[in-house]
Amino acid sequence: MVKAIVDEILAAEARADEIVAAATQRAKEIRERGEKEREEILADAKKEAAALLSTLEAETEAAAQKAESLAMERGAKEAAAVRQSAAGRVTDAAKEISERVLAKYGVTAL
């Protein structure tokens, strides 16, 4: 009877060892799968971030080019307006300067 009890205890310990070993193996598999999934998620996130950054850079560049084009167009219009308004005044200014120079030096007509 004592032998039977000892045998039962030894069998229970063996089963417990098997359960612990199986649980340890299962925990290892779960940890490995988790690490693999983490790596995959991280790689996907990096790809998505790179794609987003590329898109943002392209959109920013397009917006900057549009703003530059509008500024250049506006500047060209303003320059044309200044040239146009100055055209008549330059002729008038040249006439007045020549009259002043001629008057200053006593020449009234040529």
All heavy atoms as an XYZ file, in Angstrom:
815
protein
N       0.798     -1.171      0.000
C       0.000      0.000      0.000
C       0.862      1.264      0.000
O       0.527      2.197     -0.719
C      -0.871     -0.041      1.235
C      -1.687      1.142      1.339
S      -3.179      0.529      1.950
C      -4.081      1.747      2.365
N       1.904      1.339      0.753
C       2.811      2.469      0.779
C       3.448      2.609     -0.593
O       3.616      3.720     -1.113
C       3.875      2.280      1.875
C       4.941      3.358      1.795
C       3.229      2.271      3.228
N       3.798      1.446     -1.206
C       4.399      1.481     -2.519
C       3.422      2.082     -3.523
O       3.819      2.870     -4.390
C       4.807      0.071     -2.947
C       5.437      0.058     -4.315
C       6.074     -1.265     -4.575
C       6.667     -1.457     -5.917
N       6.859     -0.482     -6.836
N       2.161      1.754     -3.422
C       1.154      2.288     -4.334
C       1.026      3.792     -4.163
O       0.897      4.531     -5.142
C      -0.194      1.605     -4.096
N       1.067      4.271     -2.942
C       0.975      5.711     -2.675
C       2.195      6.423     -3.233
O       2.088      7.467     -3.864
C       0.802      5.963     -1.162
C      -0.543      5.427     -0.691
C       0.946      7.444     -0.845
C      -0.751      5.491      0.804
N       3.371      5.826     -3.009
C       4.606      6.416     -3.530
C       4.553      6.439     -5.050
O       4.944      7.421     -5.691
C       5.843      5.656     -3.004
C       7.105      6.116     -3.719
C       5.981      5.827     -1.507
N       4.078      5.330     -5.651
C       3.965      5.279     -7.114
C       3.001      6.345     -7.618
O       3.257      6.983     -8.652
C       3.502      3.887     -7.559
C       4.594      2.840     -7.403
O       5.781      3.251     -7.270
O       4.276      1.639     -7.426
N       1.891      6.566     -6.920
C       0.928      7.606     -7.312
C       1.549      8.995     -7.210
O       1.348      9.848     -8.065
C      -0.324      7.541     -6.435
C      -1.291      6.466     -6.841
C      -2.574      6.511     -6.010
O      -3.082      7.633     -5.753
O      -3.041      5.449     -5.634
N       2.300      9.200     -6.145
C       2.973     10.506     -5.965
C       3.972     10.731     -7.083
O       4.042     11.812     -7.680
C       3.643     10.586     -4.575
C       2.574     10.633     -3.489
C       4.563     11.802     -4.494
C       3.121     10.529     -2.072
N       4.762      9.695     -7.391
C       5.750      9.815     -8.472
C       5.063     10.041     -9.820
O       5.520     10.847    -10.643
C       6.650      8.565     -8.520
C       7.579      8.390     -7.331
C       8.312      7.047     -7.423
C       8.576      9.540     -7.249
N       3.970      9.365    -10.051
C       3.214      9.529    -11.304
C       2.637     10.941    -11.377
O       2.658     11.588    -12.438
C       2.111      8.487    -11.411
N       2.130     11.434    -10.251
C       1.577     12.800    -10.219
C       2.673     13.824    -10.477
O       2.475     14.810    -11.206
C       0.899     13.057     -8.880
N       3.863     13.605     -9.901
C       4.980     14.504    -10.145
C       5.395     14.460    -11.610
O       5.704     15.500    -12.213
C       6.165     14.140     -9.241
C       5.964     14.528     -7.801
C       7.145     14.125     -6.909
O       8.028     13.343     -7.375
O       7.194     14.575     -5.763
N       5.393     13.292    -12.208
C       5.747     13.147    -13.619
C       4.729     13.894    -14.484
O       5.096     14.606    -15.438
C       5.823     11.677    -14.010
N       3.438     13.730    -14.174
C       2.388     14.455    -14.911
C       2.544     15.953    -14.720
O       2.396     16.736    -15.662
C       0.999     13.994    -14.449
C       0.578     12.681    -15.034
C      -0.913     12.384    -14.826
N      -1.364     12.520    -13.445
C      -1.396     11.534    -12.544
N      -1.010     10.321    -12.877
N      -1.823     11.756    -11.328
N       2.862     16.363    -13.503
C       3.069     17.791    -13.226
C       4.256     18.318    -14.038
O       4.190     19.414    -14.610
C       3.293     18.022    -11.740
N       5.324     17.524    -14.106
C       6.486     17.928    -14.906
C       6.107     18.055    -16.383
O       6.549     18.977    -17.078
C       7.639     16.929    -14.734
C       8.310     17.008    -13.354
O       8.121     18.047    -12.675
O       9.027     16.054    -12.984
N       5.300     17.099    -16.866
C       4.842     17.140    -18.262
C       3.984     18.387    -18.505
O       4.127     19.058    -19.528
C       4.049     15.884    -18.613
C       4.889     14.632    -18.691
C       4.045     13.370    -18.859
O       2.809     13.482    -19.014
O       4.620     12.280    -18.842
N       3.098     18.688    -17.561
C       2.231     19.865    -17.687
C       3.063     21.139    -17.695
O       2.859     22.035    -18.507
C       1.171     19.880    -16.567
C       0.177     18.739    -16.775
C       0.465     21.234    -16.507
C      -0.779     18.523    -15.610
N       4.046     21.211    -16.791
C       4.923     22.382    -16.729
C       5.713     22.502    -18.024
O       5.853     23.593    -18.581
C       5.853     22.311    -15.500
C       6.946     23.356    -15.583
C       5.051     22.464    -14.217
N       6.247     21.390    -18.530
C       7.015     21.415    -19.774
C       6.127     21.860    -20.940
O       6.540     22.682    -21.779
C       7.634     20.056    -20.054
N       4.908     21.326    -21.003
C       3.981     21.699    -22.077
C       3.605     23.182    -21.966
O       3.540     23.898    -22.975
C       2.730     20.820    -22.035
N       3.363     23.636    -20.749
C       3.009     25.048    -20.538
C       4.186     25.955    -20.910
O       3.998     27.019    -21.522
C       2.582     25.285    -19.098
N       5.387     25.537    -20.546
C       6.585     26.312    -20.885
C       6.746     26.391    -22.406
O       7.036     27.460    -22.958
C       7.832     25.685    -20.241
O       7.650     25.643    -18.823
C       9.081     26.470    -20.575
N       6.556     25.254    -23.086
C       6.659     25.231    -24.547
C       5.581     26.117    -25.171
O       5.857     26.886    -26.090
C       6.534     23.797    -25.071
C       6.633     23.674    -26.575
C       7.966     24.150    -27.132
O       9.009     24.017    -26.489
N       7.941     24.710    -28.324
N       4.371     26.044    -24.656
C       3.258     26.862    -25.181
C       3.555     28.348    -24.966
O       3.326     29.164    -25.856
C       1.952     26.473    -24.468
C       0.760     27.249    -24.866
C       0.183     26.746    -26.183
N      -1.067     27.441    -26.429
C      -1.307     28.131    -27.527
N      -0.422     28.189    -28.486
N      -2.458     28.741    -27.675
N       4.075     28.686    -23.791
C       4.423     30.084    -23.509
C       5.513     30.571    -24.461
O       5.463     31.702    -24.960
C       4.881     30.230    -22.058
N       6.481     29.706    -24.746
C       7.558     30.052    -25.677
C       6.988     30.310    -27.073
O       7.364     31.280    -27.736
C       8.602     28.928    -25.700
C       9.760     29.186    -26.625
C      10.740     28.020    -26.615
C      11.843     28.245    -27.638
N      12.749     27.094    -27.723
N       6.093     29.443    -27.511
C       5.477     29.606    -28.836
C       4.668     30.902    -28.914
O       4.730     31.625    -29.919
C       4.579     28.407    -29.156
C       5.343     27.112    -29.380
C       4.436     25.888    -29.431
O       3.194     26.031    -29.269
O       4.958     24.772    -29.633
N       3.930     31.189    -27.847
C       3.127     32.422    -27.809
C       4.041     33.644    -27.856
O       3.786     34.593    -28.594
C       2.219     32.441    -26.559
C       1.118     31.379    -26.697
C       1.632     33.823    -26.343
C       0.309     31.160    -25.425
N       5.119     33.612    -27.084
C       6.068     34.728    -27.069
C       6.704     34.913    -28.440
O       6.805     36.029    -28.950
C       7.147     34.503    -26.005
C       8.064     35.727    -25.832
C       9.218     35.492    -24.863
N      10.212     34.623    -25.479
C      10.499     33.378    -25.091
N       9.878     32.853    -24.067
N      11.418     32.661    -25.702
N       7.125     33.830    -29.079
C       7.737     33.905    -30.403
C       6.754     34.458    -31.436
O       7.116     35.274    -32.277
C       8.257     32.530    -30.834
C       9.497     32.092    -30.065
C       9.904     30.659    -30.364
O       9.141     29.937    -31.055
O      10.985     30.254    -29.903
N       5.499     33.983    -31.376
C       4.473     34.478    -32.297
C       4.218     35.968    -32.053
O       4.083     36.756    -32.997
C       3.178     33.676    -32.146
C       2.159     34.024    -33.224
C       0.933     33.138    -33.215
N       0.193     33.281    -31.969
C      -0.112     32.277    -31.156
N       0.245     31.048    -31.441
N      -0.781     32.500    -30.046
N       4.190     36.369    -30.799
C       4.008     37.783    -30.457
C       5.148     38.644    -30.979
O       4.929     39.735    -31.514
N       6.380     38.150    -30.841
C       7.534     38.896    -31.349
C       7.474     39.020    -32.867
O       7.765     40.075    -33.428
C       8.834     38.215    -30.912
C       9.131     38.371    -29.433
C      10.359     37.584    -28.981
O      10.992     36.912    -29.828
O      10.676     37.658    -27.784
N       7.075     37.938    -33.536
C       6.966     37.961    -34.999
C       5.891     38.951    -35.435
O       6.097     39.744    -36.362
C       6.647     36.562    -35.524
C       6.600     36.485    -37.035
C       6.317     35.075    -37.503
C       6.221     35.041    -39.023
N       5.857     33.734    -39.538
N       4.745     38.915    -34.764
C       3.661     39.848    -35.085
C       4.092     41.289    -34.829
O       3.779     42.185    -35.610
C       2.408     39.510    -34.272
C       1.712     38.256    -34.724
C       0.513     37.899    -33.866
O       0.103     38.711    -33.007
O      -0.022     36.788    -34.044
N       4.828     41.507    -33.745
C       5.317     42.845    -33.428
C       6.233     43.349    -34.539
O       6.115     44.483    -34.994
C       6.062     42.840    -32.090
C       6.662     44.209    -31.712
C       7.563     44.120    -30.492
N       8.655     43.189    -30.620
C       9.836     43.467    -31.187
N      10.063     44.659    -31.678
N      10.788     42.555    -31.248
N       7.129     42.483    -35.002
C       8.036     42.864    -36.077
C       7.268     43.186    -37.368
O       7.595     44.142    -38.065
C       9.064     41.753    -36.324
C      10.073     41.609    -35.195
C      10.953     40.372    -35.344
O      10.826     39.653    -36.361
O      11.768     40.128    -34.437
N       6.255     42.379    -37.654
C       5.446     42.625    -38.855
C       4.677     43.941    -38.741
O       4.625     44.717    -39.697
C       4.476     41.462    -39.089
C       5.162     40.176    -39.513
C       4.213     38.990    -39.548
O       3.029     39.137    -39.177
O       4.664     37.893    -39.942
N       4.110     44.183    -37.576
C       3.367     45.430    -37.354
C       4.301     46.625    -37.463
O       3.975     47.638    -38.083
C       2.649     45.400    -35.981
C       1.503     44.391    -36.012
C       2.154     46.785    -35.590
C       0.899     44.095    -34.650
N       5.480     46.508    -36.879
C       6.463     47.589    -36.940
C       6.896     47.853    -38.382
O       6.970     49.004    -38.818
C       7.675     47.254    -36.067
C       8.775     48.306    -35.998
C       8.221     49.616    -35.428
C       9.935     47.810    -35.165
N       7.153     46.782    -39.145
C       7.551     46.945    -40.548
C       6.430     47.607    -41.349
O       6.677     48.512    -42.165
C       7.910     45.588    -41.149
N       5.187     47.173    -41.125
C       4.047     47.784    -41.815
C       3.898     49.258    -41.449
O       3.640     50.100    -42.305
C       2.744     47.036    -41.488
C       2.671     45.663    -42.132
O       3.472     45.399    -43.070
O       1.831     44.845    -41.704
N       4.069     49.561    -40.173
C       3.951     50.951    -39.714
C       5.034     51.817    -40.347
O       4.771     52.958    -40.744
C       4.031     51.025    -38.192
N       6.244     51.277    -40.457
C       7.334     52.031    -41.094
C       7.017     52.283    -42.558
O       7.251     53.384    -43.070
C       8.658     51.276    -40.957
C       9.255     51.337    -39.579
C      10.573     50.584    -39.519
C      11.199     50.646    -38.137
N      12.483     49.920    -38.068
N       6.472     51.280    -43.252
C       6.109     51.449    -44.660
C       5.014     52.508    -44.804
O       5.079     53.356    -45.693
C       5.630     50.123    -45.253
C       6.733     49.125    -45.486
C       6.168     47.816    -46.026
C       7.228     46.744    -46.112
N       6.675     45.445    -46.533
N       4.012     52.435    -43.950
C       2.923     53.407    -44.005
C       3.431     54.814    -43.710
O       3.027     55.777    -44.365
C       1.815     53.028    -43.014
C       1.017     51.814    -43.423
C      -0.030     51.416    -42.401
O      -0.421     52.260    -41.558
O      -0.474     50.255    -42.441
N       4.316     54.936    -42.725
C       4.867     56.256    -42.384
C       5.690     56.803    -43.541
O       5.604     57.996    -43.866
C       5.723     56.152    -41.114
N       6.478     55.944    -44.195
C       7.284     56.388    -45.335
C       6.380     56.828    -46.487
O       6.637     57.848    -47.134
C       8.223     55.271    -45.785
N       5.315     56.076    -46.732
C       4.378     56.437    -47.805
C       3.688     57.755    -47.481
O       3.523     58.613    -48.359
C       3.345     55.323    -47.996
N       3.286     57.926    -46.230
C       2.635     59.168    -45.820
C       3.592     60.339    -45.956
O       3.220     61.406    -46.462
C       2.136     59.055    -44.381
C       1.484     60.300    -43.789
C       0.243     60.688    -44.596
C       1.109     60.068    -42.340
N       4.827     60.162    -45.531
C       5.823     61.222    -45.637
C       6.057     61.590    -47.097
O       6.125     62.774    -47.441
C       7.140     60.781    -44.991
C       8.283     61.792    -45.037
C       7.882     63.087    -44.329
C       9.533     61.207    -44.420
N       6.148     60.591    -47.952
C       6.342     60.838    -49.379
C       5.162     61.618    -49.951
O       5.346     62.568    -50.717
C       6.510     59.507    -50.114
O       6.645     59.718    -51.492
N       3.957     61.235    -49.566
C       2.758     61.933    -50.033
C       2.744     63.371    -49.536
O       2.455     64.297    -50.304
C       1.484     61.200    -49.545
O       1.507     59.866    -50.068
C       0.229     61.896    -49.983
N       3.079     63.556    -48.260
C       3.107     64.903    -47.698
C       4.157     65.769    -48.385
O       3.913     66.952    -48.654
C       3.365     64.852    -46.193
C       2.218     64.312    -45.343
C       2.650     64.183    -43.884
C       0.995     65.203    -45.445
N       5.317     65.184    -48.671
C       6.361     65.934    -49.363
C       5.891     66.347    -50.753
O       6.109     67.488    -51.178
C       7.644     65.099    -49.460
C       8.390     64.974    -48.157
C       9.585     64.040    -48.248
O       9.707     63.279    -49.237
O      10.412     64.078    -47.326
N       5.239     65.427    -51.470
C       4.743     65.733    -52.812
C       3.669     66.819    -52.759
O       3.671     67.749    -53.574
C       4.186     64.470    -53.472
N       2.760     66.714    -51.795
C       1.704     67.717    -51.663
C       2.292     69.079    -51.290
O       1.858     70.112    -51.804
C       0.681     67.281    -50.607
C      -0.188     66.118    -51.055
C      -1.107     65.610    -49.960
O      -1.099     66.171    -48.839
O      -1.837     64.647    -50.220
N       3.275     69.078    -50.405
C       3.920     70.326    -49.995
C       4.640     70.958    -51.176
O       4.554     72.170    -51.392
C       4.908     70.063    -48.844
O       4.190     69.488    -47.750
C       5.582     71.332    -48.390
N       5.341     70.152    -51.944
C       6.059     70.654    -53.115
C       5.083     71.232    -54.139
O       5.318     72.311    -54.691
C       6.892     69.527    -53.752
C       7.686     69.952    -54.952
C       8.777     70.969    -54.659
O       9.287     70.990    -53.534
O       9.110     71.750    -55.564
N       3.976     70.537    -54.374
C       2.974     71.029    -55.319
C       2.370     72.346    -54.842
O       2.188     73.288    -55.633
C       1.872     69.981    -55.520
N       2.073     72.442    -53.552
C       1.514     73.677    -52.996
C       2.514     74.820    -53.105
O       2.156     75.956    -53.430
C       1.091     73.461    -51.543
N       3.786     74.524    -52.833
C       4.827     75.550    -52.919
C       4.991     76.029    -54.356
O       5.134     77.232    -54.611
C       6.153     75.004    -52.389
N       4.957     75.109    -55.302
C       5.079     75.492    -56.706
C       3.888     76.344    -57.147
O       4.057     77.313    -57.889
C       5.203     74.253    -57.596
C       6.552     73.590    -57.479
C       6.651     72.319    -58.316
O       5.670     71.852    -58.879
N       7.847     71.758    -58.378
N       2.702     75.989    -56.679
C       1.511     76.765    -57.022
C       1.617     78.176    -56.431
O       1.330     79.166    -57.110
C       0.257     76.065    -56.494
C      -1.022     76.747    -56.877
C      -2.241     75.968    -56.398
C      -3.515     76.672    -56.784
N      -4.705     75.950    -56.339
N       2.026     78.265    -55.162
C       2.178     79.567    -54.516
C       3.240     80.396    -55.227
O       3.064     81.603    -55.437
C       2.529     79.388    -53.040
N       4.339     79.756    -55.612
C       5.402     80.463    -56.323
C       4.898     80.970    -57.674
O       5.165     82.106    -58.057
C       6.596     79.531    -56.540
C       7.735     80.169    -57.313
C       8.859     79.202    -57.602
O       8.664     77.984    -57.512
O       9.951     79.686    -57.935
N       4.152     80.135    -58.370
C       3.609     80.520    -59.675
C       2.658     81.708    -59.538
O       2.716     82.660    -60.332
C       2.874     79.325    -60.294
O       2.285     79.689    -61.512
N       1.808     81.661    -58.522
C       0.874     82.773    -58.299
C       1.631     84.058    -57.955
O       1.285     85.143    -58.445
C      -0.114     82.425    -57.187
C      -1.157     81.368    -57.527
C      -1.976     81.002    -56.284
C      -2.084     81.843    -58.632
N       2.658     83.939    -57.130
C       3.448     85.111    -56.749
C       4.170     85.688    -57.966
O       4.213     86.915    -58.143
C       4.451     84.742    -55.661
N       4.720     84.823    -58.794
C       5.413     85.287    -59.999
C       4.431     85.963    -60.960
O       4.745     86.999    -61.552
C       6.108     84.108    -60.693
C       7.242     83.510    -59.893
S       8.605     84.646    -59.643
C       9.308     84.650    -61.270
N       3.253     85.387    -61.077
C       2.235     85.965    -61.963
C       1.801     87.344    -61.450
O       1.693     88.307    -62.213
C       1.028     85.022    -62.033
C      -0.045     85.441    -62.997
C      -1.185     84.433    -63.036
O      -0.915     83.221    -63.025
O      -2.348     84.879    -63.081
N       1.561     87.410    -60.145
C       1.162     88.674    -59.535
C       2.279     89.718    -59.698
O       2.033     90.882    -60.021
C       0.824     88.463    -58.059
C       0.226     89.672    -57.394
C      -0.291     89.414    -55.973
N       0.599     88.636    -55.146
C       0.332     87.393    -54.718
N      -0.791     86.805    -55.050
N       1.197     86.750    -53.969
N       3.525     89.291    -59.487
C       4.666     90.194    -59.637
C       4.800     90.690    -61.063
O       5.103     91.870    -61.292
N       4.576     89.809    -62.027
C       4.665     90.209    -63.434
C       3.587     91.233    -63.771
O       3.846     92.212    -64.485
C       4.537     88.979    -64.332
N       2.377     91.015    -63.232
C       1.288     91.981    -63.476
C       1.616     93.333    -62.853
O       1.396     94.381    -63.463
C      -0.034     91.448    -62.913
C      -0.623     90.320    -63.725
C      -1.914     89.826    -63.102
C      -2.485     88.647    -63.882
N      -3.701     88.108    -63.259
N       2.136     93.300    -61.627
C       2.487     94.553    -60.950
C       3.616     95.272    -61.686
O       3.589     96.498    -61.833
C       2.878     94.278    -59.497
C       1.702     93.865    -58.626
C       2.114     93.477    -57.206
O       3.295     93.637    -56.849
O       1.237     93.012    -56.461
N       4.602     94.508    -62.157
C       5.708     95.117    -62.899
C       5.208     95.740    -64.196
O       5.633     96.844    -64.577
C       6.781     94.070    -63.190
N       4.296     95.057    -64.873
C       3.734     95.598    -66.117
C       2.962     96.884    -65.830
O       3.054     97.856    -66.597
C       2.829     94.565    -66.783
N       2.235     96.907    -64.728
C       1.480     98.110    -64.368
C       2.420     99.262    -64.056
O       2.170    100.413    -64.452
C       0.569     97.818    -63.177
N       3.508     98.987    -63.345
C       4.485    100.030    -63.022
C       5.129    100.550    -64.299
O       5.284    101.765    -64.485
C       5.557     99.488    -62.035
C       6.726    100.449    -61.923
C       4.933     99.236    -60.668
N       5.507     99.631    -65.199
C       6.098    100.055    -66.476
C       5.138    100.926    -67.265
O       5.520    101.953    -67.826
C       6.465     98.820    -67.329
C       7.854     98.316    -67.124
C       8.277     97.336    -68.214
N       7.312     96.282    -68.485
C       7.244     95.122    -67.843
N       8.102     94.856    -66.888
N       6.332     94.233    -68.152
N       3.894    100.516    -67.288
C       2.902    101.256    -68.060
C       2.669    102.644    -67.470
O       2.622    103.639    -68.190
C       1.578    100.482    -68.106
C       0.548    101.126    -68.997
C      -0.723    100.282    -69.074
O      -0.867     99.301    -68.345
N      -1.629    100.646    -69.937
N       2.558    102.729    -66.140
C       2.324    104.032    -65.522
C       3.572    104.903    -65.581
O       3.481    106.132    -65.655
C       1.856    103.871    -64.070
O       2.907    103.412    -63.269
N       4.737    104.278    -65.583
C       5.975    105.044    -65.618
C       6.307    105.531    -67.025
O       7.029    106.517    -67.173
C       7.120    104.202    -65.082
N       5.799    104.853    -68.035
C       6.153    105.208    -69.409
C       5.860    106.673    -69.710
O       6.704    107.402    -70.218
C       5.423    104.299    -70.389
N       4.673    107.120    -69.391
C       4.314    108.516    -69.652
C       5.079    109.461    -68.754
O       5.499    110.548    -69.183
N       5.290    109.081    -67.511
C       5.984    109.959    -66.574
C       7.456    110.105    -66.921
O       8.047    111.155    -66.694
C       5.824    109.440    -65.148
C       4.384    109.585    -64.654
C       4.279    109.266    -63.213
N       4.770    107.901    -63.003
C       4.592    107.202    -61.907
N       3.942    107.724    -60.905
N       5.061    105.986    -61.795
N       8.076    109.077    -67.483
C       9.486    109.169    -67.869
C       9.642    110.203    -68.975
O      10.546    111.041    -68.941
C      10.022    107.784    -68.314
C      11.384    107.914    -68.986
C      10.103    106.836    -67.120
N       8.752    110.150    -69.922
C       8.811    111.131    -71.017
C       8.607    112.532    -70.470
O       9.354    113.461    -70.823
C       7.727    110.816    -72.072
O       7.925    109.473    -72.526
C       7.794    111.767    -73.243
N       7.619    112.706    -69.596
C       7.366    114.014    -68.990
C       8.563    114.461    -68.157
O       8.964    115.636    -68.202
C       6.110    113.974    -68.110
C       4.836    113.755    -68.918
O       4.878    113.968    -70.154
O       3.816    113.362    -68.310
N       9.150    113.535    -67.365
C      10.292    113.868    -66.522
C      11.490    114.250    -67.380
O      12.206    115.214    -67.068
C      10.640    112.694    -65.618
N      11.728    113.542    -68.448
C      12.853    113.867    -69.329
C      12.670    115.242    -69.945
O      13.626    116.034    -70.040
C      12.977    112.802    -70.419
N      11.453    115.555    -70.333
C      11.173    116.866    -70.927
C      11.410    117.968    -69.901
O      12.043    118.984    -70.193
C       9.731    116.909    -71.444
C       9.376    118.192    -72.136
C       7.942    118.128    -72.657
C       7.545    119.452    -73.277
N       6.157    119.464    -73.700
N      10.914    117.746    -68.671
C      11.078    118.757    -67.633
C      12.547    118.946    -67.276
O      13.003    120.069    -67.087
C      10.271    118.368    -66.388
C      10.283    119.460    -65.334
C       9.409    119.132    -64.134
O       8.386    118.440    -64.303
O       9.770    119.577    -63.030
N      13.300    117.841    -67.163
C      14.727    117.941    -66.840
C      15.469    118.698    -67.938
O      16.288    119.572    -67.661
C      15.331    116.541    -66.628
C      14.790    115.942    -65.321
C      16.857    116.598    -66.596
C      15.138    114.498    -65.116
N      15.166    118.385    -69.163
C      15.866    119.076    -70.259
C      15.516    120.566    -70.260
O      16.383    121.410    -70.499
C      15.545    118.441    -71.606
O      14.182    118.622    -71.928
N      14.264    120.885    -69.939
C      13.870    122.302    -69.879
C      14.605    123.008    -68.743
O      15.074    124.135    -68.899
C      12.357    122.430    -69.704
C      11.580    122.074    -70.953
C      10.069    122.054    -70.724
O       9.604    122.316    -69.576
O       9.341    121.768    -71.688
N      14.725    122.357    -67.587
C      15.428    122.968    -66.441
C      16.912    123.173    -66.754
O      17.484    124.202    -66.412
C      15.277    122.099    -65.190
C      13.923    122.188    -64.562
C      13.900    121.377    -63.272
N      12.581    121.367    -62.687
C      12.280    120.732    -61.564
N      13.215    120.076    -60.914
N      11.070    120.779    -61.071
N      17.532    122.170    -67.360
C      18.951    122.286    -67.704
C      19.158    123.421    -68.705
O      20.067    124.244    -68.557
C      19.494    120.951    -68.268
C      20.880    121.130    -68.889
C      19.542    119.905    -67.161
N      18.329    123.466    -69.703
C      18.443    124.523    -70.699
C      18.200    125.891    -70.080
O      18.917    126.849    -70.383
C      17.469    124.267    -71.857
C      17.780    123.034    -72.728
C      16.664    122.830    -73.751
C      19.131    123.150    -73.408
N      17.205    125.984    -69.199
C      16.910    127.254    -68.556
C      18.040    127.661    -67.611
O      18.398    128.839    -67.506
C      15.594    127.165    -67.789
N      18.616    126.682    -66.904
C      19.681    126.972    -65.942
C      20.897    127.535    -66.663
O      21.572    128.419    -66.134
C      20.052    125.699    -65.174
C      21.125    125.935    -64.141
C      21.387    124.663    -63.350
C      22.438    124.907    -62.298
N      22.670    123.736    -61.480
N      21.190    127.061    -67.801
C      22.389    127.495    -68.515
C      22.096    128.550    -69.575
O      22.917    128.851    -70.413
C      23.112    126.281    -69.126
C      23.662    125.376    -68.034
C      23.058    124.164    -67.734
C      24.758    125.775    -67.291
C      23.551    123.356    -66.732
C      25.251    124.969    -66.276
C      24.637    123.760    -65.999
O      25.131    122.954    -65.006
N      20.901    129.072    -69.533
C      20.583    130.214    -70.374
C      20.228    129.854    -71.793
O      20.160    130.752    -72.646
N      20.022    128.661    -72.068
C      19.636    128.299    -73.418
C      18.133    128.123    -73.416
O      17.584    127.335    -72.683
C      20.319    126.968    -73.851
C      19.902    126.605    -75.258
C      21.822    127.104    -73.741
N      17.447    128.895    -74.226
C      15.988    128.823    -74.231
C      15.479    128.075    -75.424
O      14.369    127.537    -75.391
C      15.370    130.240    -74.231
O      15.900    130.971    -75.318
C      15.630    130.928    -72.914
N      16.246    127.986    -76.445
C      15.802    127.224    -77.624
C      17.025    126.815    -78.415
O      18.031    127.488    -78.448
C      14.876    128.063    -78.484
N      16.918    125.763    -79.098
C      18.029    125.318    -79.949
C      17.685    125.422    -81.391
O      16.727    125.365    -81.957
C      18.398    123.858    -79.625
C      19.092    123.633    -78.297
C      19.363    122.158    -78.107
C      20.363    124.429    -78.202
